[in-house]
Amino acid sequence: MNIATWLFTWFKGRLVGTDAVGNRYFIEREPHARGTKPRRWVLYPGAANAASVPDGWQAWLRHGSTVALTDSKP
């Protein structure tokens, strides 16, 4: 993770949950423009590997689901 991603996550993100692999999922605290969806992103524990994101979290990241997974730990 580079410094820009870390700073953006620190100042703008709110942790929503984690999964068994250690991926951490974030949502933007306040949408950047009125009427837009808040940004959602994942931080990987090591090298970026999109295949390690479970299907339920994939749906959440792509706004296919409005609720984060309940079996995650915030």
Biotite code that builds the C-alpha atoms (Angstrom):
import biotite.structure as struc

atoms = struc.array([
    struc.Atom([0.000, 0.000, 0.000], chain_id="A", res_id=1, res_name="MET", atom_name="CA", element="C"),
    struc.Atom([1.396, 3.374, -0.921], chain_id="A", res_id=2, res_name="ASN", atom_name="CA", element="C"),
    struc.Atom([1.325, 6.491, 1.242], chain_id="A", res_id=3, res_name="ILE", atom_name="CA", element="C"),
    struc.Atom([-1.508, 8.148, -0.715], chain_id="A", res_id=4, res_name="ALA", atom_name="CA", element="C"),
    struc.Atom([-3.806, 5.161, -0.180], chain_id="A", res_id=5, res_name="THR", atom_name="CA", element="C"),
    struc.Atom([-2.923, 5.044, 3.496], chain_id="A", res_id=6, res_name="TRP", atom_name="CA", element="C"),
    struc.Atom([-3.610, 8.778, 3.961], chain_id="A", res_id=7, res_name="LEU", atom_name="CA", element="C"),
    struc.Atom([-6.903, 8.630, 2.035], chain_id="A", res_id=8, res_name="PHE", atom_name="CA", element="C"),
    struc.Atom([-8.021, 5.652, 4.125], chain_id="A", res_id=9, res_name="THR", atom_name="CA", element="C"),
    struc.Atom([-6.951, 7.312, 7.377], chain_id="A", res_id=10, res_name="TRP", atom_name="CA", element="C"),
    struc.Atom([-8.770, 10.596, 6.746], chain_id="A", res_id=11, res_name="PHE", atom_name="CA", element="C"),
    struc.Atom([-11.763, 9.578, 4.613], chain_id="A", res_id=12, res_name="LYS", atom_name="CA", element="C"),
    struc.Atom([-12.442, 5.908, 5.323], chain_id="A", res_id=13, res_name="GLY", atom_name="CA", element="C"),
    struc.Atom([-14.417, 3.999, 7.934], chain_id="A", res_id=14, res_name="ARG", atom_name="CA", element="C"),
    struc.Atom([-13.654, 0.325, 8.558], chain_id="A", res_id=15, res_name="LEU", atom_name="CA", element="C"),
    struc.Atom([-16.673, -1.839, 7.789], chain_id="A", res_id=16, res_name="VAL", atom_name="CA", element="C"),
    struc.Atom([-15.243, -5.305, 8.313], chain_id="A", res_id=17, res_name="GLY", atom_name="CA", element="C"),
    struc.Atom([-12.593, -7.896, 7.627], chain_id="A", res_id=18, res_name="THR", atom_name="CA", element="C"),
    struc.Atom([-12.624, -11.384, 6.184], chain_id="A", res_id=19, res_name="ASP", atom_name="CA", element="C"),
    struc.Atom([-10.839, -14.639, 7.011], chain_id="A", res_id=20, res_name="ALA", atom_name="CA", element="C"),
    struc.Atom([-7.909, -13.810, 4.707], chain_id="A", res_id=21, res_name="VAL", atom_name="CA", element="C"),
    struc.Atom([-7.260, -10.495, 6.461], chain_id="A", res_id=22, res_name="GLY", atom_name="CA", element="C"),
    struc.Atom([-8.647, -8.158, 3.805], chain_id="A", res_id=23, res_name="ASN", atom_name="CA", element="C"),
    struc.Atom([-10.046, -4.963, 5.373], chain_id="A", res_id=24, res_name="ARG", atom_name="CA", element="C"),
    struc.Atom([-13.080, -3.265, 3.811], chain_id="A", res_id=25, res_name="TYR", atom_name="CA", element="C"),
    struc.Atom([-13.727, 0.463, 4.013], chain_id="A", res_id=26, res_name="PHE", atom_name="CA", element="C"),
    struc.Atom([-16.444, 2.908, 3.039], chain_id="A", res_id=27, res_name="ILE", atom_name="CA", element="C"),
    struc.Atom([-16.135, 6.651, 2.537], chain_id="A", res_id=28, res_name="GLU", atom_name="CA", element="C"),
    struc.Atom([-17.377, 8.552, 5.591], chain_id="A", res_id=29, res_name="ARG", atom_name="CA", element="C"),
    struc.Atom([-19.145, 11.187, 3.510], chain_id="A", res_id=30, res_name="GLU", atom_name="CA", element="C"),
    struc.Atom([-19.851, 10.935, -0.229], chain_id="A", res_id=31, res_name="PRO", atom_name="CA", element="C"),
    struc.Atom([-17.820, 13.450, -2.233], chain_id="A", res_id=32, res_name="HIS", atom_name="CA", element="C"),
    struc.Atom([-20.872, 14.843, -4.056], chain_id="A", res_id=33, res_name="ALA", atom_name="CA", element="C"),
    struc.Atom([-24.551, 15.007, -3.202], chain_id="A", res_id=34, res_name="ARG", atom_name="CA", element="C"),
    struc.Atom([-26.594, 12.134, -4.582], chain_id="A", res_id=35, res_name="GLY", atom_name="CA", element="C"),
    struc.Atom([-23.595, 9.905, -5.320], chain_id="A", res_id=36, res_name="THR", atom_name="CA", element="C"),
    struc.Atom([-22.792, 6.554, -3.794], chain_id="A", res_id=37, res_name="LYS", atom_name="CA", element="C"),
    struc.Atom([-19.983, 6.496, -1.240], chain_id="A", res_id=38, res_name="PRO", atom_name="CA", element="C"),
    struc.Atom([-16.724, 4.927, -2.355], chain_id="A", res_id=39, res_name="ARG", atom_name="CA", element="C"),
    struc.Atom([-15.954, 1.432, -1.114], chain_id="A", res_id=40, res_name="ARG", atom_name="CA", element="C"),
    struc.Atom([-12.556, -0.221, -1.200], chain_id="A", res_id=41, res_name="TRP", atom_name="CA", element="C"),
    struc.Atom([-10.488, -3.077, 0.135], chain_id="A", res_id=42, res_name="VAL", atom_name="CA", element="C"),
    struc.Atom([-6.985, -3.106, 1.584], chain_id="A", res_id=43, res_name="LEU", atom_name="CA", element="C"),
    struc.Atom([-5.159, -6.403, 1.161], chain_id="A", res_id=44, res_name="TYR", atom_name="CA", element="C"),
    struc.Atom([-2.854, -7.744, 3.903], chain_id="A", res_id=45, res_name="PRO", atom_name="CA", element="C"),
    struc.Atom([-0.056, -8.365, 1.400], chain_id="A", res_id=46, res_name="GLY", atom_name="CA", element="C"),
    struc.Atom([0.194, -8.121, -2.348], chain_id="A", res_id=47, res_name="ALA", atom_name="CA", element="C"),
    struc.Atom([-3.026, -7.069, -4.076], chain_id="A", res_id=48, res_name="ALA", atom_name="CA", element="C"),
    struc.Atom([-4.975, -10.157, -5.127], chain_id="A", res_id=49, res_name="ASN", atom_name="CA", element="C"),
    struc.Atom([-8.592, -9.555, -6.155], chain_id="A", res_id=50, res_name="ALA", atom_name="CA", element="C"),
    struc.Atom([-9.188, -13.321, -6.262], chain_id="A", res_id=51, res_name="ALA", atom_name="CA", element="C"),
    struc.Atom([-8.892, -13.383, -2.457], chain_id="A", res_id=52, res_name="SER", atom_name="CA", element="C"),
    struc.Atom([-12.068, -11.274, -2.035], chain_id="A", res_id=53, res_name="VAL", atom_name="CA", element="C"),
    struc.Atom([-15.094, -13.515, -1.256], chain_id="A", res_id=54, res_name="PRO", atom_name="CA", element="C"),
    struc.Atom([-18.226, -13.248, -3.419], chain_id="A", res_id=55, res_name="ASP", atom_name="CA", element="C"),
    struc.Atom([-20.293, -11.504, -0.737], chain_id="A", res_id=56, res_name="GLY", atom_name="CA", element="C"),
    struc.Atom([-17.694, -8.798, -0.312], chain_id="A", res_id=57, res_name="TRP", atom_name="CA", element="C"),
    struc.Atom([-17.347, -8.469, -4.111], chain_id="A", res_id=58, res_name="GLN", atom_name="CA", element="C"),
    struc.Atom([-21.075, -7.698, -4.285], chain_id="A", res_id=59, res_name="ALA", atom_name="CA", element="C"),
    struc.Atom([-20.749, -5.145, -1.504], chain_id="A", res_id=60, res_name="TRP", atom_name="CA", element="C"),
    struc.Atom([-17.765, -3.453, -3.151], chain_id="A", res_id=61, res_name="LEU", atom_name="CA", element="C"),
    struc.Atom([-19.668, -3.095, -6.432], chain_id="A", res_id=62, res_name="ARG", atom_name="CA", element="C"),
    struc.Atom([-22.793, -1.711, -4.706], chain_id="A", res_id=63, res_name="HIS", atom_name="CA", element="C"),
    struc.Atom([-24.717, -4.904, -5.477], chain_id="A", res_id=64, res_name="GLY", atom_name="CA", element="C"),
    struc.Atom([-25.419, -5.242, -1.774], chain_id="A", res_id=65, res_name="SER", atom_name="CA", element="C"),
    struc.Atom([-26.181, -2.398, 0.595], chain_id="A", res_id=66, res_name="THR", atom_name="CA", element="C"),
    struc.Atom([-25.267, -4.281, 3.757], chain_id="A", res_id=67, res_name="VAL", atom_name="CA", element="C"),
    struc.Atom([-21.774, -5.498, 4.587], chain_id="A", res_id=68, res_name="ALA", atom_name="CA", element="C"),
    struc.Atom([-21.398, -9.155, 5.539], chain_id="A", res_id=69, res_name="LEU", atom_name="CA", element="C"),
    struc.Atom([-22.635, -9.889, 9.039], chain_id="A", res_id=70, res_name="THR", atom_name="CA", element="C"),
    struc.Atom([-20.065, -12.581, 9.762], chain_id="A", res_id=71, res_name="ASP", atom_name="CA", element="C"),
    struc.Atom([-17.233, -10.068, 9.527], chain_id="A", res_id=72, res_name="SER", atom_name="CA", element="C"),
    struc.Atom([-15.555, -8.478, 12.497], chain_id="A", res_id=73, res_name="LYS", atom_name="CA", element="C"),
    struc.Atom([-15.263, -4.651, 12.409], chain_id="A", res_id=74, res_name="PRO", atom_name="CA", element="C"),
])
